Structures are given as structure tokens and as C-alpha cells.
Amino acid sequence: MRFWLLIGSVAAAACSTKVVEQVGPVGAPAAVAAKFMQAVTDSNVAQLGELWGTSSGPAATTGKPANWAQRVSVIHAYLKGGTHRIVGEDPGVARADRRRIIVEISREGCVKNVPFTMVVTKQGSWIVNAIDLNAAGVPGRPCGSPGTPPPSRGFTR
């Protein structure tokens, strides 16, 4: 009888225990970039402040930089409108604590590939650290409109 009780206890423990090995920081950089872009779509500036910051943590939590709310509003203005999708990762920039994710933004027949630099926070999660807003284009101006510089084609003489 004790034998079957022992077998039942071991079986129950084995079924209820799950070993999870964590490899690297929590949350994939591309998933965080997608969540950031969803917050842009939703005009959720508070969530943008939670997903943007430095390795010290989210700007909304650390309060740094001091004008983080204004910066997040500018980022929102440059990225809003149209559709987005995560294109991939730039392997040339990849390090254990830093990645560059390419986000494709389509607006009014214009497609832009915008690099997002992602960093790992002290808490071990990924966060958006920098966005190349020049690559996003001028807010409210369609591609090729006056005042919009042509796309860079590499080195010029």
C-alpha cells in the first residue's frame, strides 16, 4: 500500500512541476518592438513610456530623461498612421544586451524601414532605447513631397 502511495505522490509531483530554463533576458526584442508599435497605433503614450527608456529601466519609471513625456509624444507623431510589421533583426548590431530590430511602416503608399535599438534593462527585460526617426519620414508628408529629402542611396560625392 505504501508503495502505491509513494508512486502516486511521485507521479503527482512530476505532473505538477515544470522546469523552465531561462536563456537570456525576458521577452524577445521583436515582441517588445511590436508591443511598442501597437501602443503607437492605440495612441497609448503611457505604455510608450513603459516600453521606451535605457538600461536603467523604462522612462516612465525612472523619470529619465526629465522630458521623457515630450520625447515619447514626438516619437508617437513620427510613427503613427498606417500599418506596421516587424521585418527582422540587423545581425550586425547584435550583442547580448543590445539588438537592432527593423520595423516596416507603410503610410499613404510609402514604405519605410525604421531601425529600433533595443537594450536589456537591469531588471532583465528588453526595452526600446532608440528609434531612427529620420528613417520614418516627416510626419504628415507623403513620400517625395516638397521638403522631403530623397531616400539615401549610399555614399555621394
N, C-alpha and C positions, 0 to 999 in steps of 0.2 A: 504494500500500500504506500509506504514511504517512497519507494522507487517511482511510482506513477505520479505522486505529488511533486517530487523533485523534477521529473521530466516535464510536467505541466507548468511548473514555475519557470524553468529554463526556457521553454517554448514561448510563454507569455512575455518574458523579458526580451527575448530575441525579436519578437514581432513588434514590440513597442519601442525598441531602441533603434535609433537611426544615427549612424556615424556620418558626419558631414565634414569633409576636409576642405578647408577654405584655402584656395590658392590665389594669392594676390589680393588687392583691395576689393571691397564690396561694391557691386554694381558695375556693369560694363560701361566704358566711356561712351559708346554709341547709344546705349539705352538712356543715359543721362542727357546726352545731346538731344535725343528725340523728345524726352520729357521737357527739356528747356524750350524746344520749338513748339511743343503743344501748349506750354504756358504763354508763349508769344501769340499763338493762334487764339487762345482764350483771353488774351489781354490781362493775364493774371500777374501783375507786377510784383505782388508779394511773393509768389512762388519763384519768379525770376530771381529775386533777391536771395532765395534759399538755394538756388541752383548755380549761382554765379559768385565767385569770390577768389580766395587764394588758398594756399596750402594750410593756412591758419584756420580756414573754415568759411562758411557762407557769409557774404557781405551783410545780410540781414541779421545775422547772429553776432558777428564781430564788430559791426558798425564801421568797418573799414573797407574802402576809403570813406572819409566823412561824407562825401557827396554821392554815396552809392546809389541812392534812390534816383537821382538825376541821371546818373550813368545808365542805370537799368532802363530808364524811360527813353533815353537816346537809342540804346540797343533795340528796344521794342520798336521804335519808329523806323529804324533801318530794316528790320527783319519782318515786319508784319505784312499781311496781304499775300494772296496767292497760296501756293501749296509748297510743301517741303518733303524731302526724303533724305535719309542718310545714305550717302553714296559709298562711303568706305573710310578706311583709315590710311593715313600717309605713313608708311613704314619707316621713312627716313627720319622721322622725329621721335619715334617710339623709344621710350625708356620705361623703367619700372614705375616711375612716378609721374610720367607725362606722356600724353598721346595727342595726335592731331587728327580730328575727325572732319571729314568733308561733308558738308550739308548742301544739297542742291535745293535752291529756292527758285520757283517758277512764278512769275508775275507778268500779266499782260503780254504774253508771248516772249518774254525774256527769261532766260535760264542762267542762273549764276551759281557757281560753286564757291561756297563760303567756308574757309577753314576755321574750325573751333579748336582752340588749345585747351586740353583737359588736364587737370592735375589731381593728385591724391591729397586729401586733407589729412590733418593729424589724426582725425577720427577713423581714417581708413576708407573713406568713400570718395568717389570721383565727383568733380565739380567743374563747371565751365570757368576757365580762367581768363581767356582772351578770345575775341572774335575779330576777324579781319573785316571790319565794316566797309572798307573801300571795295572789297570784292562783292559786297551785296548791292552796290549801286546806290544812286542818290534816291532818297525816299520821294515818292510821288512823281518821279520822272521815268518815262518808259525808256527802253534801250535806244541808244542812238539819237536821243533828243538833244537839242542845242544845250550846251553847258555840261553835257555828259561826255567825259573823255572816252575815246575808243578803247576797246579791250587791249591789254598789253600783249604783245606778240613776242616778247623776249627782249634781247638787247637791241638798242638803237644806236646809231652813230650820229 
